[in-house]
Amino acid sequence: MRIEDYALVGDTQSAALIGIDGSIDWLCLPRFDSPSCFARLIGDEHNGFWRLAAAGRDRAARRAYVEDSLVLATHWETSTGTARVVDFMPVRSGNPDLVRMVEGLSGVVEMTTEIRIRFDYGRIVPWARRADGHLHAVGGPDSVWIHSPVPLQGGDYRHEAAFTVAAGERMPFVFTWNPSHQPRPQAIDPLAELGLTVQVWRDWAARCGYQGPWRDAVVRSLITLKALTYSPTGGIIAAPTTSLPEHLGGVRNWDYRYCWLRDAAMTLDALLRAGYVEEADAWRVWLLRAIAGRPEDHQIMYGVAGERRLPEMTLDWLSGYEGSRPVRIGNGAAGQFQLDVYGQVVNALYRARKQGMAPDDYTWSLVMKGAEFLEHNWDRPDEGLWEVRGPRRHFVHSKIMAWLALDRVTRGAAELGRTGPFDRWSALRDRIHAQVCDKGYDPQRNTFTQSYGSRELDAALLQIPIVGFLPPDDPRVIGTVEAIERELMTDGFVLRYPLAEDNPVDGLPGREGAFLACSFWLAEARAMIGRHDDAVELFERLIALTNDVGLLAEEYDPQTGRQLGNFPQAFSHVHLIHTAQALSGARTAAPPAPAVARTRTRAR
């Protein structure tokens, strides 16, 4: 399967990827970042999968989510009839469940299923036995119970069955995980859970406040962001997968099952502007817990419950997606120094308050401590937005975000009547602004550059008008947008920065695809500098890249016409929402305006 051949189902604590061939090739339980039960996505069939499909069919006829939900309906057509497989993960009340329901629509359809359970990222073959009419598989700390409406035949460390479904019949399979030391979990009613799950998602999606021309794409993106939220804590992961490559066969393979402050802050903004204040408040509470302590100890990312230790290691027994190795779990970038996250967090909290979230002293103390840290550390080189694994540099985007943090804290202080060293911080804000315009700007080419003293460009510079560092009609802004179009675009899409042997900025070999968030930034920047038609044209080309169920990965390779990177990617969907809002007139570079009425409706 191509990356874009997968769809997502989840219960806002974990998620499964289901291919258009009917195979679940990725599932981690009980959390997003737990070891997997199925890992064929980044290995092979011996590392675990569960296929449920019409006999003799390699691909389904079509599939779609049921209304505005995360319930997937996959249609199979044969010469003897049609059937539908409905996949979903019910709202979790105890143990996590995965339901696969086969429904006969017409005639009679021969179906097949094969399941290979492999715990610990495909490494552990569990011991399977039959108990109380169910299949029970145990391996180390993990166990699963499988309720099957047809007998599953075991052999060669797998289980399979062939059966038929006639029009009007429903045959539910239920896969339930629980700790191996605990007794069998209570069974669920799959039919009742199906109706409840659809209704819960529909009710949540109905709260969307965006009414522009791209509402379907925005709602699907919002549902995806909600699916990537770990509901017990409010943390928002970057993606539910690890090691899907940024270049097929390459080494740019990372674990994204964690909460980046930057990504989560941008997600918060997208949710707030669509009217989801409750989710934003949950994220704020998660943030306050995760970064509690000294500002110098803040990390750029955390585990879904706020864990700080995310050691990076490789899984040598996995062959990687299309041979892309190494396969990594954990993420060594957690220990990097990145200035921009301070600006992202302070700006997100500022905007949250402007959207109606009540201010509180504890949050303000956190913001003040962050500003104090920046006062003494803003002039240090860092690894930057893109988490380079080469030498630290004075990245222009990082300095701009330091400016943004001080700008928002001084604005907030004036609006709330707070006291503090704000005259000094205002002067520092202006000093940073002047330094960026001096050392980060190339007057000969009329463009800002990636870092002080460099000639390379960086798509992150498109944020300059978006965050309000300079007005959109400033000639330097227009020049930067035009320079990025000349030097960083490939087949109409935007690269993050130039990759060449003489530009070892990220310390890694090989190339990568066009970064989708950067292309969304360009669309928004075009609109801001008065090129609205060009902005809409690019935005609609980007929306056309979504797969058949509306999902986006991190990158796109125009040469092969394939999506690349971890999937689905919150960063891509966040900026789809932002750009739709901008092109619909719902978002400007200025600090946010009117508050949105708070609602208490819950999605769980």
N, C-alpha and C positions, 0 to 999 in steps of 0.2 A: 504494500500500500504506500502511495505517496503520503506525505504528511497531511496534505489537505483532504485526503480520503477518509479522515477520521472525524467523528462527532464526539461530543462531550456529554456525559450525564454525571450528576453528582448530587450530594446532599449537604453542601456547604461545610463539609468536614473532610471529604475525600472525593475522588473523581475517577471515572473510567473513560478510556478512549476506545471507541467502537468503530471498526473499519466498515467501509461500504460492502465488504465481503461478509459481514455479519460476525466478525471475530473481535472479541474484546482482547486487545493486545497489551493493555496497560491498566493496572489497578493497584493502588497502594492502600492498605488498611492497617489501622483504623484512621490514620490521618494522611493528609497530602504527602507528608515527608516520611511516612513509614516505609519500611521495605515492601517491595511489591509482591503480589500474589501471581500476577501475570506480567511477564517482561519481554514478550516476543518483540515488542516495539523496538527495543534496543539490543536484541539478541537474535534468537531464532526460535523455532517451534519447541525446542527442548527446554526453553526458559519460561514456558507457560502461556496459555491462551485459552479462550473459550469461544468456539465458533458455533453459531446456530443459524442455519441457512437452508434454502430450498436445495434438494439434492440435485447435483449436476450444474449448479449455478455458481459462478465465481464472483459475480457482482449483483447487487440488488437492482431492481428496476428504477427505484427512486426512494427517497427518504426525506423526512421533514420533522421538525419539532411540532408537537401537538399544540396548536395555538401559540400563545406567548408563554411557553413553559420550557422546562428542561427535560421533558419526556419525549423520547425519540421514537418515531414510527418508521419502520423500514419495510418496504413493499417488495414482495417476491412474486414474479409472474412465471408460470409454467404453461405447458400445453394442456394441462389437466385442470388448472385453476389458479387462484391467487390467494396469497396469505400475507399476513402482516406480523412482524415482530415488534413489540412495544418494549423498549428498554427504559428503565428509570431506577433511581435510588430514592426510596421513600424518605420523608422527613424523619430524621433520626430521633428516636425516643429512648433507645438503649443501644443495642448492638447495630452495627451498620449492615444494611441489606441491599442486595442488588437483585432486581426482578427482571426476568425476560419472559414475556408473555406472548405465546404464539396464538394468533387469531385467524381462523379460516374465513375468507371473504367470499369466495365462489369456488364451486367444484370441489376437488380433492387435491391436496398438494402433499407430495412426499418431502419430508424434512429430515435433516440430519443434524446431530450435535456431537461435538467432541470437546472434551475439557481436559486440560493438563494443568494441574495446580502445582506451582513451584514457589515456595516461600523464599524470602531473603534474596530478592532480585534474581530469581531463576536458579539459585544454587541448591536449595534444599528440596528433595523429592519427599513429599509427606507420606506417612503411613495411612492408608485408606481402609476403611471397613464400613460395613453396613450396621446401622444402629437405629432402632425404632422406625424402620422403614425409610431412613435417610442415609445418604452417603456422608460419612464423617472423615475428614482428613486432618491429620495432626503432624506438626513438625516444629519441634522446639517450643517457643512461646505462642505460636500461632495455631489456630484451628479454624476450619470452615465446615459448615453444615449445608448440604445441598438437598433441597426438596425437589424431586423430579416427578412429573406426572407420568413418565415412561421409565421402564427399567434401563439403567445405565450399566453397560457391560464393561468390566475392567480387564486390562491386559496391557503389557508393555508400558506400565506407569502412566496410563491414561484411561479415560472412560468415554464411551461413545454410545450412540443409539440412533436408530432409524425409525421413523414413525410417520403417520399420516395425520393431516388435520383437514376436516371437512368444513364446509360453509356453516358458520354459526358456532363452531366449537372454540373454546378458549383453553389453552394449556399453559399454566404458569410454572416457570422454574424460579426457585428462590435460592439465592446464594447468601449465606449469613456468616460473618466472621465473628469469632469471640476468642478471648484468651484461652489457651489450651488447658489451663488449670481450673477453669470454671465449668459448671454444668451446662448442658445444652440450653441455648437461649430460647425464649418463648417465641413461638411461630407467629408470623403476621398473616393477615388476610390480604393477599395480593390485589384482589379486585377492589376492596375498599381503599387500600393504599394508593392505587392508581388514581381514583377519583379525587382523593385528598391532595395528592401531589400536584396534579394538574391545577386544581383550584388554588392551592397555595401560591404557585408561580403566577397564575393569571392575576390574582389579587395584587401581588407585588408589582407586576408589570403595569397594571392599570394606574398605578400612582405616578407614572412618568409624566413630568411636566412639559417635556419637549413636544411641540406641535408643528415642527417644521416639515419640509418636503421629504426628508430622509428618515422619517420616524421609524420605519421597520428596521432599518440598519441600526439606529440608535437604541431601540428597545432590545434588540438581540445583543448588542454590545453591553448594555446595562445588565441584562440577565447573566451574561458571561462573567462580568465583574462580580456580581452577587455570588455566582457559583464558585469563584475563586476566593471568597471570603471565608475564613475559618470562624464559623458563627460562635463557638464558645468564648472566643476572646476578642473578636473584631479585627484580627490581623488579616491582611490581604496579600496573598501570594502573587508572585510575578507570573507563574505558569504552573500547571500541575505535572509537568514532565521534567526529566533530566536528560541531558546529552543529545537532544535532537540537534543536528549539526547546523552551523552557520555556513558551512561549505561541505558538500557531500564528499566523504572520504577524508575530511580534514580533522584538525585537532581542536577547533574552536567549539568545544562541546561542554556545556556548563549545566549545573544543577540550579533550576529556577524555582524550586518548591519552597521558597522562603519569602519573607516580607522585607522588601527594600523600602526604606523610608521615602525615597524619591518616588518610586512607582506608587506607593500607597498614598502619598500626599496628592499626587496628580489624580489618582482614583477618587480620593475624597472630594476634590474639586468637581470632578465630573458628576459624582452622585449628588452633591449639593445643588448643582445647577439644574439637575433634573428633578429636584424636590425630595431627595431621600436624606432627610436630616437625621433620622434615627441611626442609619448606617454610619453616617459621618461621625455622630457622637460616639458610637461604639468604637470606631477607629481611634478617636481622640483618647478614649480611656485606655485602649490598648497601647497607644503611643506613650502615655504618661507612665504606664507600668514598665514598658520595655526599656525606656531610656532613663529610668530613675537612677540617680547617681551623678557623678561628676561629668560635666560636658566633655572633658578630655577623654572620657571612657566611652563616649557614644560610638556606636557602630553604624555602618551604612545599611546593614540588614540584620534581621533577627529571625529566630524560629517562630512558628505560628503562635506559640504561647509566650514569646519573648525570650527564648533561649539565645544565649550569646555564643556558645561554642558550636561552630558549624565546620568541623575539620574536613578538609577536602581529601578524598582518597579515590583511587581508581579500582574498578571492578574488572579484573583481567579475564574472568571467565565469560564475559559478554563480548560479542563480536562487534557491537555498535550498529546504529542505524545505517544500513548500506555501507558497512565497513568503516564507519566514522569512529575512530578510537583516539584517545581513551574514553571509556565510559566513566563519568565522574559522579560521585555523590558528595554532598557537602560543598562548600564554596569558600575558597581561600580569600576571595575578595572581601570577606567579612572583616578582615583586619586592615583594610586599606584606609587611608586618609583621603576623604573627598569633601572638599569645602562646600560643594553645591548643596549637599543635603541639608545644611543649616538654613539656607535660603528657602529651599523647598518646604521644609517643615514650618518655618515661621510664616511664610506666605500662605500655606494651607490653613494654618490656625487663624491668621488674620481674615482670610476670605470666609472661613467658616463662621466667624463672629459676624461678619457683614451680612451673611446669609440668614442670620437669626439664631445662631448657637450662642447660648448665654455665656458671657465671660466669667471666669472664676480666678481666684487668686493663685491657685496651684499651677494652672496653665500659664498664667502670667509670670510666675516665678521661673518656670522652665524656659520661657522665651527670654527673660532677662539674663539667665545664666548662659544661654546660647549666645546672646549678643556680647556678653562679657568675654566669652571664649574667642569669638571672632575678632574682638578688638585687639587681641594679642597674637592671633594666629592667621589672620586673613592673608598675610603676605608670604606664607609658606607655600612652596610648590606641593602639588598633590597628584593623585592618580586620576582625578577628573571623573566626569560623568560616565565615560566609557570604560572605567575600571581597567586602565591599561596595565599591562604587566611588564612594561619597560620602565625607564627612569621617570621619576616625578618631574613635573614641569609646572610652569606658571600658566595654567590653562585660562584662556580669556573667559570662557563660560563660567568657570569656578569663581573668578573674581566678580563677575556680574552677579552671581547668586549671593556672594557675600554682601555686595551692594544692596541686593534685594532684601536680605534679612535685616540690615540696618535701616533701610527705608521703611519697611513695614513696622518695625518695632517703634520707630520714632513717630510714624503716623498713628499707630495704635495708642501710644502714650498720650498724644495730643487729644485724640478722640475720647479716651477714657478718663482723662484728667490724672494720669499717673505721674509720679515724680521719679526722678532718676537722672543719670548723667546724659541726658538726651541732646544737650547742646554739643557735647563732645562727640557723641555718636553721629550727630548730623554732620559735623565737620568731617569725621572720618568717612562717612558715606560719600560726601562730595570729593574727598581726596581719592577714594577708590575709583570713582567715576572718572576723574581727571586722569588717573594713571592708566586705566583701561583705554581711554581715548588716545593716550599718548603712546603707550608701549604695545598695545594690542591692535593697532590700526596701521594699515599699509597705505599711505597717501598716494603712492604711485599707481597702485591698482584700485584704489578707492574701495577697500574692503577690510573688515576686521579679519584677524587670523586666528589659527587654532591656539597658539600660545605666544607669549612674549618673544619677539625676535625671530619667529618662524615665518615661512611663506605659505605653509600649508593652510588649507581651509578646514572648517569643521561645521557640520550641519547644525550643531548646537547653537551656532551664532544666529540662527533664525529665531531664537528666543528673544533676541534683543528688543524688537518692537512688541512682542507678545507680553513680556513682563514689564514693559514700560521704561526700559533703560534709556531709550531714545525714541522720539516720536516717529511714526511710520513715514512721514514725509521728509525726514532728515536724509540728505544726499548720501551719507555714509550707510544708512540702513538700506536704501535702494541699491547702492553699489554692492553691498554684501549679498543681498538676495540675487542680484544678477551674476555675481562672481560664482556663487554656489551653483547656479543653473549652468554656468559654463563648465565648471571644473569638477563638480561632484555628481552630476546626473549621468546615469547610464540607461539608455533606452527609455527615457522619460521618468525615471525614478531616482531617488536620492541616496547616495552612499553616506555613511557617517563621516568618513574622512578618507583621504587617499591612502591606498595600501600599495606600497612598493618597497623594493629592497633598500632604496636609499631613504626611506621614511619609516624606520623601525619604531614608530611611536608606541605601538602596543606590545612589542616584544614577542610577537607570535608570527609563525610562518603562514603562508597561504592567503587566500582571498576570502571574501564573504559576499552575501547578496546585498541588495538595496534594503536599507533599514526602513520599515514601513512608517514608524513614528516620524522619522525625519521627512518623509514625503508628505505626511499630513501637516507637519510644521510649515513646509513650503507652501502648501495650499493656503494655510491661514495667513502666512506672511504676504503672499500675493494679494489676498483680499485686502489686507491692511494698507498696502501701498497703492491701492486703487485699481488693481488688475483682477476685478471680480470674476470676469468670464474665464480667465486663465485659471483662477482658483477653483471654480466649479468644475472645469474640465478635468483638472488633475484629481480633484476629490472623487468625482464619479468614476474615474479610471481605478482609483484605489478601492472604492466600494466593490467594483467589478471583480477584484481579486479575492473577495471572500469566497469560501467554498460553498457547496450547495446548501449548507445549513447556516451560513452567515458567519463563519469563524475565520480568524486570521492568526497566522504564526507571527514570529518576530520579523522575518525578512522575506524577500522575494527575489528570485533569480530570474531576471528577464531573459537570459540566454536559454535556459531550459524551461521557462514558464512554470516554475515550481515554487511553492512556499518552503521556507527554510527556518530552522531554529525552533525553540520550544513552543508548544502549541497546546491550547490557544494562549496567546500572549496578552496579558493585561495592558501592557504599554501601548500596543497597537490599537486595542479597542478603546482605551481612554482617549487617545488622540483622534480616533474616528468621531467620538462624541464631541470633543472640544471643537473640532473643525466644523462639524454640522451645526453646532451652536453658533460659531463665529459667522459662518456663511448665511445663517438664518437671522443674523442680527442680534443674537442672544448673548454675545460675548465680545468684549472689547479689551484693549490693553490696559485701560484704566482699572483701578481697584474696583471690586464688585459693588453693585448697587443694591437694590431693594431686597429686603428680607423675604423669605418664603415661609408661609404658614407651616408650622410643625404638625406632623401627623403621627399618631401612635400606632397605626396599623403595622403589624409584624408579618414577616414573610415566613416565620418558622412556627 
